[in-house]
Amino acid sequence: WIDYTIEVPVSYRVSASTTSGEVRISNINGRADVDATSGEVVLRGIGAGALTNMTSRGLEASDIGGDFTINATSGNVTVDNVRGKLMISGTSGDFGVSRIDRDVEVDLTSGDFVLEGCSGNVVFRAASGDATMTEVNGSVDASSSSGDITVMITPVSDRNFAFSSSSGDIDISYLPANNYGFKLDISTSSGSIEGDMPIKVSRVDRRRLQGVVGTGSARVVVETASGDVTI
């Protein structure tokens, strides 16, 4: 085995690949592209964005100045402070994400997902695994086949929020900001519906709840097959 430490001009773009070793890239203004078959990847201070393809082990990334794309077959992923768009495609592993300045798109086969802070919109798709999303300042479109979804939203202006699950529970909380409000439409085949909010009800029965909260400017739609819904 052998280790390499390579210094490049700060403006360079860096491409690195490894089959069984760690890759660490830090403090460049250019872009970083990494292919890692079985080795940990660490990215810090990448000015122009990054692309990471991983087959195993883990990824730790922080202070990414542009768009960031992650393709992970297995291994845990931790991401903090992305000033562009974040796109994640994962087969297995847990994903922890925080402080994203633009949109987030996630497509997971299995594994838990945690998002803390997003200034853009969120699109989340998962076959299994729980999702927790807080401090989201845009719209959210999230669906899971068998995982629970827990989310905190800010329902102002014309934002749209859509949540669906086959067998997982959906738990929604919202921040009562200035001029907040939403039209609510919840439907479930065999789950329960519970809510604690000042709602003007237009329809309610064992399987459906519709109404308006506050100004009614945003829209919240929830659908489950056998999962419970709490808002």
RARALIN-V143485 format. One record per backbone hydrogen bond with DSSP energy under -1.0 kcal/mol. NH is the residue of the N-H (numbers start at 0). CO is the residue of the C=O. If there is no record, write none. Layout:
# RARALIN-V143485
nh=NH co=CO
nh=NH co=CO
This chain:
# RARALIN-V143485
nh=11 co=8
nh=13 co=30
nh=15 co=32
nh=17 co=34
nh=22 co=39
nh=24 co=41
nh=26 co=43
nh=27 co=44
nh=28 co=9
nh=31 co=48
nh=32 co=13
nh=33 co=50
nh=34 co=15
nh=35 co=52
nh=36 co=17
nh=40 co=57
nh=41 co=22
nh=42 co=59
nh=43 co=24
nh=44 co=61
nh=45 co=62
nh=46 co=27
nh=47 co=29
nh=49 co=66
nh=50 co=31
nh=51 co=68
nh=52 co=33
nh=53 co=70
nh=54 co=35
nh=58 co=75
nh=59 co=40
nh=60 co=77
nh=61 co=42
nh=62 co=79
nh=63 co=80
nh=64 co=45
nh=67 co=84
nh=68 co=49
nh=69 co=86
nh=70 co=51
nh=71 co=88
nh=72 co=53
nh=76 co=93
nh=77 co=58
nh=78 co=95
nh=79 co=60
nh=80 co=97
nh=81 co=98
nh=82 co=63
nh=85 co=102
nh=86 co=67
nh=87 co=104
nh=88 co=69
nh=89 co=106
nh=90 co=71
nh=94 co=111
nh=95 co=76
nh=96 co=113
nh=97 co=78
nh=98 co=115
nh=99 co=116
nh=100 co=81
nh=101 co=83
nh=103 co=120
nh=104 co=85
nh=105 co=122
nh=106 co=87
nh=107 co=124
nh=108 co=89
nh=112 co=129
nh=113 co=94
nh=114 co=131
nh=115 co=96
nh=116 co=133
nh=117 co=134
nh=118 co=99
nh=119 co=101
nh=121 co=138
nh=122 co=103
nh=123 co=140
nh=124 co=105
nh=125 co=142
nh=126 co=107
nh=130 co=147
nh=131 co=112
nh=132 co=149
nh=133 co=114
nh=136 co=117
nh=139 co=159
nh=140 co=121
nh=141 co=161
nh=142 co=123
nh=143 co=163
nh=144 co=125
nh=145 co=126
nh=148 co=168
nh=149 co=130
nh=150 co=170
nh=151 co=132
nh=152 co=172
nh=155 co=153
nh=158 co=155
nh=160 co=218
nh=161 co=139
nh=162 co=220
nh=163 co=141
nh=164 co=222
nh=165 co=143
nh=166 co=144
nh=169 co=227
nh=170 co=148
nh=171 co=229
nh=172 co=150
nh=174 co=152
nh=176 co=174
nh=179 co=176
nh=180 co=154
nh=181 co=212
nh=182 co=217
nh=183 co=210
nh=184 co=219
nh=185 co=208
nh=186 co=221
nh=187 co=206
nh=188 co=223
nh=189 co=224
nh=193 co=228
nh=198 co=196
nh=199 co=211
nh=201 co=209
nh=202 co=209
nh=204 co=207
nh=208 co=185
nh=209 co=202
nh=210 co=183
nh=211 co=199
nh=212 co=181
nh=214 co=179
nh=215 co=212
nh=217 co=180
nh=218 co=158
nh=219 co=182
nh=220 co=160
nh=221 co=184
nh=222 co=162
nh=223 co=186
nh=224 co=164
nh=225 co=165
nh=228 co=191
nh=229 co=169
nh=230 co=193
